[in-house]
Amino acid sequence: MSQALRRPLTADELQHFGAEIDALRARTVADLGDRDARYIRRIFAAVRWTEVLGRGLLMAGILMPEGWLWTTWLAGAVILGISKILDNMELGHNVIHGQFDWMNDPKFNGKTFEWDIVGTSANWIKTHNFRHHTYTNVHGMDDDIGYDVLRLFPEQKWYPAALLQPLYAVIFALLFQWGVAVQDLRLGRVFIGRITWRQLLKESAPVLRKSRRQLIRDYLVFPLLAWPAFWSVFLGNLVANGIRNVWTYTVIFCGHFTTDAQTFPKSIVKNETRGQWYLRQVLGSSNLSGSKLLHIMTGNLSHQIEHHLFPDVPANRYAEMAPHVREICARYGVRYNTGSMVKQFSQVIWRIVRHSFPSTPAKLQPSLQAE
């Protein structure tokens, strides 16, 4: 692994590094207003209209001449998948972070917004907003390191079943929304006797209710509305959800598991200063370079570094904040990890394959500060 820091920063450098990041955040927050509100309302409208168009095309297949049937079906499935991506990434993820709470619009309230996946927003707030963003890439504290499914770093314990993790990774990508849904349930506890099946079922109730609603809507209500094309619409919804799952998985893994992404021991959070926390976010995250369309379709998680520095700042501002963050990092000798999706995801694939085999743990950096 290449060095993400030319050397540990001194306490004074860390203080100034943190102050510059804080100042950038303050300038951006002070400028929030109408254009940001218009942006998220347009995204909301885009989600709704692409859903209407996608579902309409899936249902319209029964009215099309035979030669147009599959073309219409495929267009409907893809457009519905795009709608679900936008809902998940640029709308749901960012609203649930509280990025638009300042609007005082109930429709964009991060505490009450619910999105189009089987997992509940309440569980996501706990596992993602709090646990992952507070303890980013800290072993034993951030459950997103491998999601208890994959071994992606040598510091994670190797076990023989890891040999099959390239297969697990594909299954996990296809079912990613389900992995998100059950993450906070920690299903392994029931198999080692920490909780009973009855307790697990009780804890699972909110997720089961949400999952039931999603399944009934996508795989019963809409297919029945298209009768006699029930199975055509059923399959179209299945494909749309799969498109969203694989895309979300790819974006999230590119943001956290590239070659230069660092992980840390639990000791690093003891007495951690704001500057040290900011530095850990930069060292543990990776960006994606690309077009404005890519940024929108990733929920601006193509700016994963900026998102980890400013999780409650509207994500549509990350593109203009990124050059300033990169310049600050350059002055302090901090690696700013960015690259194309092809480059970053190829590194993720290599991690998945490499660490399916035993590997010697690297020495975790115990401190980000010079002694």
DACORSUL-V988953 format. One record per run of one state. SS is the DSSP state (H for helix, E for strand, L for the rest). FROM is the first residue (numbers start at 1). TO is the last residue. If there is no record, write none. Layout:
ss:SS from:FROM to:TO
ss:SS from:FROM to:TO
This chain:
ss:L from:1 to:4
ss:E from:5 to:5
ss:L from:6 to:8
ss:E from:9 to:9
ss:L from:10 to:10
ss:H from:11 to:30
ss:L from:31 to:33
ss:H from:34 to:63
ss:L from:64 to:65
ss:H from:66 to:96
ss:L from:97 to:100
ss:H from:101 to:103
ss:L from:104 to:105
ss:H from:106 to:108
ss:L from:109 to:120
ss:H from:121 to:134
ss:L from:135 to:137
ss:E from:138 to:138
ss:L from:139 to:145
ss:H from:146 to:148
ss:L from:149 to:159
ss:H from:160 to:174
ss:L from:175 to:175
ss:H from:176 to:185
ss:L from:186 to:187
ss:H from:188 to:191
ss:L from:192 to:196
ss:H from:197 to:225
ss:L from:226 to:229
ss:H from:230 to:256
ss:L from:257 to:263
ss:E from:264 to:264
ss:L from:265 to:265
ss:H from:266 to:269
ss:L from:270 to:273
ss:H from:274 to:283
ss:L from:284 to:286
ss:E from:287 to:288
ss:L from:289 to:291
ss:H from:292 to:297
ss:L from:298 to:300
ss:H from:301 to:309
ss:L from:310 to:314
ss:H from:315 to:331
ss:L from:332 to:333
ss:E from:334 to:334
ss:L from:335 to:337
ss:E from:338 to:339
ss:L from:340 to:340
ss:H from:341 to:354
ss:L from:355 to:368
ss:E from:369 to:369
ss:L from:370 to:371
